[in-house]
Each structure stands twice: as C-alpha cells, then as structure tokens.
C-alpha cells in the first residue's frame, strides 16, 4: 500500500531495515532459509527501484541472508558493492562472509577474508572465529588454524570445547599428537576460562585418538 502513488508515505531505509530484520529471524534452518531468500531478493530489487540507498546495516543483513543459504558468490557481490553506496564493511560484514565461505567448503577464500579484516583491525565474533578454526583444522591447515585460535585468545574470546577438540584431535589423527598436547598446555595457560573438567576431557580425547 505504501508503494501506491496515491499514498503520501513511501517506504524509506528504516522501512526496509525493519522488513529485512524480520525476514532474517526466519533464517533458522537451511531449507526454510531458501524460501525466505526469495523475499530478501525481491525487497532488495524493490529498494533499488525506489532509489532508497542502503546503509551498512541493511547490506550486512543481505550478505547474511545469502551466506546462510550458502549463496557465497551473491554474498561476495553485495560485499563488493558496499563502496558504491558509500558504506564501509565492518566486522559483521566480514564475519558473515567468511563463515559462509567455510560452510560452503571454500575455506581458503574464507581465510582470505579473515586476514583482510584483521589487517583492518576488525575483530570477528566468537562464533565466526570458531567456524574458521574448525574448518581449517578439517582441511589439515593446522598452522593457520592455530594462528586463528591464538588470535582469538589474544582478543579475550574463548573457544568452546568442540573447537579445541576438532583442532587437537585432527592433529592427532595426522600424527601430530605430541604437538597437540603441547598446544593444549599453551591454550590452558592462555584461556583462564578453561576449567579442570574441560582440560581433562581434552587430554582423555587426545589419548583416545592417538591410540
């Protein structure tokens, strides 16, 4: 109704931000997300047709929608277009992008975006860090995974048990059991949140995998 010529109340950036925000809340499962992605595409086209200039917040939601649906090329395209609207990518822009790349299996591309954002002094969320660490570990890129995990701890963000286990157990499976145990001792000193129970679980799991 707002789009009708007879109505003197046209949709503006705030209108579209609200609509995108409501749609993104529906992106909780991949098969459901694909359904709502069409609505995101439609709103984006409509917004451009009406001459509404998006801001970083709105563009990030569009990037997030594409990334969650593993439409990585589309997410990258929107990311690259941010400068056309006078918008600067922030930590959320990069985080959505490299998480999507990792989940798509394009881990090296995701790692490239991570390095780019860190060069700009931007810090990812804990969730984004952990996805990248696990993805690199599963790709046997152990040095890079350790580098990312150290960076995460250096920014006072705490990995969860699954992230530690994925990295250290994959190292054990690759014949690097001694290095994995040495790293565990290093992480224990750096991660004050790592309790005795978590540490013991990790030690037990590494000994089990190394048998």
C-alpha positions in Angstrom: 0.0 0.0 0.0 2.9 2.4 0.8 4.2 2.0 -2.8 0.9 3.2 -4.3 1.1 6.6 -6.0 -2.0 7.8 -4.1 -0.3 7.2 -0.7 1.9 10.1 0.5 4.0 7.7 2.7 6.7 5.9 0.7 8.9 3.2 2.1 12.3 4.5 3.3 15.5 3.0 4.6 14.0 2.4 8.0 11.1 0.6 6.5 13.3 -1.8 4.6 15.7 -2.3 7.5 12.7 -3.4 9.6 11.5 -5.8 6.9 14.9 -7.4 6.3 15.4 -7.8 10.1 12.1 -9.6 10.4 12.9 -11.9 7.5 16.4 -12.7 8.8 14.8 -14.0 12.0 13.2 -16.7 9.9 16.6 -18.0 8.7 17.0 -20.7 11.4 17.1 -23.7 9.1 18.7 -24.1 5.7 15.6 -25.4 3.9 13.4 -22.7 5.4 16.1 -20.0 4.7 15.9 -20.8 0.9 12.2 -19.9 1.0 12.7 -16.6 2.6 15.8 -15.8 0.5 13.4 -15.0 -2.5 11.7 -12.4 -0.3 15.1 -10.9 0.5 16.0 -10.7 -3.2 12.6 -9.1 -4.0 12.9 -6.5 -1.3 16.4 -5.6 -2.4 15.3 -5.1 -6.0 12.3 -3.1 -4.8 14.5 -0.9 -2.6 16.9 -0.1 -5.5 14.0 0.6 -7.9 12.6 3.2 -5.5 16.0 4.8 -5.2 16.4 4.0 -1.5 20.2 3.9 -0.7 21.1 1.1 1.7 23.4 1.5 4.6 25.9 -0.9 6.1 23.3 -2.4 8.5 20.9 -3.3 5.7 23.7 -4.5 3.3 25.0 -6.8 6.1 21.6 -8.4 6.5 21.5 -9.1 2.8 25.0 -10.6 2.9 24.0 -12.7 5.9 20.9 -14.0 4.1 23.0 -15.1 1.1 25.7 -16.6 3.3 23.3 -18.6 5.4 21.9 -20.1 2.2 25.4 -20.8 1.0 25.0 -18.4 -1.9 28.5 -17.3 -1.4 29.0 -15.6 -4.8 26.0 -13.5 -4.2 27.2 -12.6 -0.7 30.6 -11.6 -2.1 28.9 -9.5 -4.8 26.9 -7.5 -2.3 30.0 -7.1 -0.2 32.0 -5.7 -3.1 29.2 -3.3 -3.9 29.2 -1.7 -0.5 31.6 1.0 -1.6 29.2 2.1 -4.3 26.8 3.2 -1.6 29.5 4.9 0.5 29.4 2.1 3.0 32.4 0.6 4.8 32.4 -3.2 5.6 32.6 -3.8 9.4 33.3 -6.9 11.5 29.8 -8.3 10.8 30.2 -7.9 7.0 33.4 -10.0 7.1 32.2 -12.4 9.7 29.1 -13.4 7.7 31.1 -13.7 4.6 33.9 -15.9 5.8 31.5 -18.1 7.8 29.5 -18.6 4.6 32.7 -19.4 2.7 33.7 -22.0 5.2 30.3 -23.7 5.4 30.3 -23.8 1.6 33.7 -25.6 1.6 35.6 -22.6 0.3 37.8 -22.4 3.4 40.8 -20.8 1.8 38.6 -18.0 0.4 37.1 -17.5 3.9 40.6 -17.4 5.5 41.5 -14.7 3.0 38.6 -12.5 4.1 39.6 -13.2 7.8 43.1 -12.0 7.1 41.8 -8.9 5.3 39.5 -7.9 8.2 42.3 -8.4 10.8 44.6 -6.2 8.7 41.9 -3.5 9.1 41.9 -4.1 12.9 38.4 -5.6 12.8 37.7 -8.5 15.3 35.2 -11.3 14.4 32.7 -12.7 16.8 33.4 -15.9 18.8 31.1 -17.9 16.6 32.9 -16.7 13.4 36.3 -17.5 14.9 35.3 -21.0 15.9 33.8 -21.9 12.5 37.1 -20.8 10.8 39.3 -22.7 13.3 37.3 -25.9 12.8 37.2 -25.5 9.0 40.9 -25.0 8.7 41.6 -28.0 11.0 39.4 -30.3 9.0 41.3 -29.1 5.9 44.6 -30.1 7.6 45.7 -26.4 7.6 46.9 -26.8 11.2 49.3 -23.8 11.3 46.6 -21.5 10.1 44.1 -22.9 12.5 46.4 -22.5 15.4 47.2 -18.9 14.3 43.5 -18.1 14.2 42.9 -19.7 17.6 45.8 -17.8 19.2 44.4 -14.6 17.7 41.0 -15.4 19.2 42.5 -15.9 22.6 44.6 -12.7 22.2 41.3 -10.8 21.7 39.9 -12.3 25.0 37.4 -14.5 23.2 37.0 -18.1 24.5 36.7 -21.1 22.2 34.3 -23.8 23.2 35.2 -27.5 23.8 34.2 -28.6 20.3 36.6 -26.1 18.7 39.5 -27.3 20.9 38.6 -30.9 20.2 38.3 -30.5 16.5 41.7 -28.9 16.1 43.6 -31.1 18.6 42.0 -34.4 17.6 42.6 -33.7 13.9 46.2 -33.0 14.6 46.4 -36.4 16.5 44.8 -38.2 13.5 47.5 -36.6 11.3 50.3 -38.0 13.5 50.9 -34.7 15.4 49.9 -36.0 18.9 52.9 -34.5 20.7 52.4 -31.1 19.1 48.6 -31.3 20.0 49.4 -32.0 23.7 52.0 -29.1 23.7 49.3 -26.8 22.2 46.8 -27.9 24.8 49.2 -26.8 27.6 49.7 -23.5 25.8 46.0 -22.9 25.5 45.4 -23.9 29.1 47.7 -21.1 30.2 46.1 -18.5 27.9 42.5 -19.5 28.4 41.7 -18.7 32.0 38.1 -19.9 31.3 39.3 -23.4 30.6 38.4 -25.4 33.7 39.9 -28.6 35.0 37.0 -30.6 33.7 37.4 -29.3 30.1 41.2 -29.8 30.3 40.8 -33.4 31.5 38.2 -34.1 28.8 40.6 -32.8 26.1 43.5 -34.9 27.5 41.4 -38.0 27.5 40.1 -37.5 24.0 43.6 -36.9 22.6 45.0 -40.0 24.3 42.0 -42.0 22.8 42.6 -40.7 19.3 46.3 -41.2 19.5 46.0 -44.9 20.3 
